[in-house]
Amino acid sequence: MNARIALTALTLLVLSAGQYRVHAIEDLRLQIQGTNAVLSWPSTANETFIVRYRARLDEAHPWTILTNSYPAASGTNRTVFTHVGVVEYPTGGGGGGGGGNPLPPEGASAGLGDSDTDKVEWPPLPPAPWDPRWIRDPGHGPLTEDGGGEVPLGAIGFYQVVRVGVHLVGYTNGMVISGQVLLPVEFGHFDSFTTLSEVFLSDAGSDDNLPGSSFPALPLETGVTLTGTWDTTYVPNGNYVLQVGARLDNDVVYLAEPISVTVSNVVFYPDPWEVGGLAIYVGAQTIYSSGTWVLDIYDDHDTHVGHLQGYIAADGYCNYPEFPGPGFSLDNTDGSGNQNPSTFYTLAMTVQPSGGGSPSTSTRKVFIEPPWFIPTKSVVCYKQPFQSWQPGWTDVRIMMEAIWSVVEAFHPNLLGTFVTPFEVQTPADWSTVTNQMARFDCRNFFYFGHGSGSSLGDAGARLRLGDVQSLLGNNLKDPLTATNLHPYRFVFMDGCNTADGDWPQAFGIPKKTGMTALDFGEKRGIRPRAFMGWNREKGFTSVLGGNQLWPPHMNYMTTFWRTWAERAPGGGPLRGVGEAVAEARKAEPMAGLGMVIYGAQDLYIDF
């Protein structure tokens, strides 16, 4: 006797056109108990799950979320979920037994016999890992179970179970890793109106991405899998607590459970920045405390252009005798001070330990930034931080005009591209701002107003992180490891959480603290640069009245700009941006909470 049922436990599904792989729990099992469909899957404590259902695999039958925060069962390594009342039985039968005639397939004759059924041309079987007991498409007629046993009728459909949050797969505490490794990541989220804008890898407790790590970004489905990479030679050997994070376009961040690993490479690069200009920095270090090294250099046409050799220092650095170290810099000019035309160089460093042993080679690229020798201009703009805050705009305009007039008096090369601060209230205003930002001579940007890690402004007039990255042609993920086509010299975003996202990289500024001008100029022959922003929400309105700029913030800003533009007491040198921030913090301790500087802490206002 034939019966029909659509009963499939879905473990992996590829959506339309195969663009995005959707991940589901492996070893998902499905059983029928009376009129209920019972799902079970492997789980561990503290996990939560999304369970979805659809009757057919077409657009007319979208996924239905049965639960979006289902907790893992306690005291066991499998969790059970029951879809109640979904199984239908034929008239006169139940509980999985026969007794009644099966319903005819949709669109088929009620008098269709067994011999006629056998003549139907069925569609091909679906791919593994489907349950091999079920044959033929459930939407096209009778199905039988292998062995001839009868099965209940009904349209059970398809199920998917996805872990909520982000998870790094295949790594366990105590692993030792080296070279370039894969980073398989699962991400589960039930809000189909948001987009997965970034996946990142950090050393737990640090806000910085681990150098050498990279992930693709995909539009978000309920569950996605994606695989990133991490070149572990970009960091010193040692112990790391890996933590994967996933950031949505609404700035919601999920963090995975941290995993402790040990990185061990024969050759590695404590300073991973692979950008050069008039100079190329080679900061290779090895596990050996003595021995020799050989460096071969190739240009972007794979032509051998240089060969150097030297001795390994006691601290493991591959030093050059004529350079004080650690590491050394190569001259990338033609002898007349002009930068060589190669867009990148490949460096092949081979180390040989003393007393014998096998040599080890590490190869990497250094990208060359275009030269930059022109005076620079600035864009100054602001967006109303609070819709009800109208009277305060006069104070904001006066404050910013006064600040920039002080700067202009000392440094004419920082004259704003806009004569007065430009107010942004509409999308067309942002277009005016970005047109100015794209000018090749514009290399400074100051913004005051609503902000976040991924956008400036508000729903009525917003500038997104991706817009700036596309506009300037910089490497959004990490300017430490790619060519910047239009790097900025100084950026200050005076808005909430602007230091939390990837704004620095979008302007060609490394998202790295504690750097100095030496890291840019002498080592790499490129212009020093810095980014300032806040790593928290900021209050800018006055407590009394709520419609005026908060006086401590005004004093903080004024102190910063004036200190940065003035020389040190006694006619000393100009002060760096870090010193100016420190002075502003002294003047207004509460207003200065959360300020972060990325890039050169000692950047002078005219440097």
C-alpha positions, 0 to 999 in steps of 0.5 A: 500500500502506498502512502504520502508524506513530506518528512525531512530533517534538514541538516544543510540547505543552499538558498537561491542560486547558491549564493549564501550557505545556510548552516543548520545543526548536524545530526538533527533527528526527526521522529513522529510521535502521534500527531507531533513531530519531535526534533532532537540535536546535539547541544551543550549547556548555555546554548540557545537555538532558532527552530524554523519550519517551511512546508515547501522549498519555494518562495511561496512557502517562506520559513516560519520561526517556531522559536527564536531563543530555545534553551539547550536541555540541561543534564544531557547532550541532546535537546528536544523540540516538539512541533505539536499537532503537525502530523495528519493521518488518513480517515480510519487510521492513526498512530502510524498504522494503515487502514484508510485509503491514502489521499490522491496526490494534488492534481491527480485522478482519484482512480489512479492505480498502482500500475499508473503510479509506477509510470509517473516520471518522478524528479531526481532524488535530493542530495545528501545528507537527506534521510535516505528512507524517503524517496521522491519529492513530497509535493508530487504524489505518493511516497513509500518508506523503504521496507514497505511499512506504512507511514502517516499522511500529512505535510510535515515539511522541512525543519532547520535548527541554528545556534543563536550567536556566533561560534568559532568551529573546530578550535579547542582550548590548548591548540597550537597553530602556525602559518595561515589557518582557516576560521570557520564561523557559524552565525545565527540570528532571527532578524531578517531585516538586519545585515551582517556587516562584519565578522572579526577576530580579536585577542579577548579583552582587546578592541583591536582586530588581530592583525592578519585576520580577514572575513567575508561579509554576507547579507544575513540569513537566519543562519550563515556559515563563512570561513575567514583566514588568519596569517598567524605570522602577523603576531608574535609567538605566544598565547592568545585568547581568540574571540570571534565577533559579529557586528550587524548594520545596526551596531549590535555585536555578538561575541563567541566564547573565547578559546585559548590557543598558542601561536608558534612560527619560526619566522614572524612579524611583531610589527605587521604593517605591510605598507611602505612609501619612500621606505619599506620596513622589514621587521622579521623576527625568528625563534633563533637567537643566533644564525644568519638570514637572507632576504630576496626582494621582488617587484610587482612584475615578479622581477628580482630587484634586491638581495640582502643578508645579515646575522640574527640578533640575540632577541631574534630580530633579523637586523641589518648592520647599518640600521640600529634595529629592531629590523631595518628599512629599505630605501624605495627611491630611485637615487634622486628622491623619487619613489619607485613605481612598483605598487608592491614588493614581495619579501622572501626572508630565509633564516638559518640557525647556528649549528646547522638545522633546516632553513625556514622561509617566510614570504609576504607582500609590502604594498606601496602607498602613493606619494603625498607632498601637497598642502592639505585642506579640511572639511568641518561639518556638524549634524544636530545631535538632538531633534529638539535641540534648536537654540544650542546650534548658535553655541555650536557654530560659534564654538567651532568657528572660534576653534578653527579660527585659532587653528587658521591663525597658526597654520594656513594650510589647515584652512577649512574647505568650507569657510565656516562649519557646514551644517548637514540636515539632508542627504543632499548636504552629505553629498556636498560634504562627500564631494569635498572629502573626495578632493585630493587636497582634502586630508583632514575631517572634523565632525560634530553630531550623532555618531556610531561605529558605522554611521554619522548623522541620523535616519534623515541624513546619514553617512555610512562607513561603507560610503566613505570607504568607497569614496576614498578607495582605502582598505576598510578592513585593515590599512596596515596590510593594503594600499590606501589610495586617499589616506587622511592625515587627521580625523576627529569624529566628535560623536558617540561610539565613533572609535568602536567601528572601522572609521579609522581604516576607512580614512586610511588610518590604522586602528592601533593605539600607541603608535608614533610618527616614527612608525610612519615617516622614518620606517616607511616613508609615508605621512604620519596620521591620527584618528580621534573618536569616543568609545562610548555614548556621550552627553553633549546637552546641558543638564539645565534646560537640555537645549544648550551645549554642555559647558564641560564639553565646550571647554574640553574641545576648546582646550584641545584645539588651542593646546594642539596649536600652541607651542609648549611653555618656554617656546618649545616645540609644538605638542602632539595630539596626545598631549593636547588630549591630555591637557583637555582631560585635565581641564574637564576630566568627566568630559574627556572620558572615552576619548581614543586616539588611533595612529600617531599619538605625537602628530603635530598640527602642522606635521 
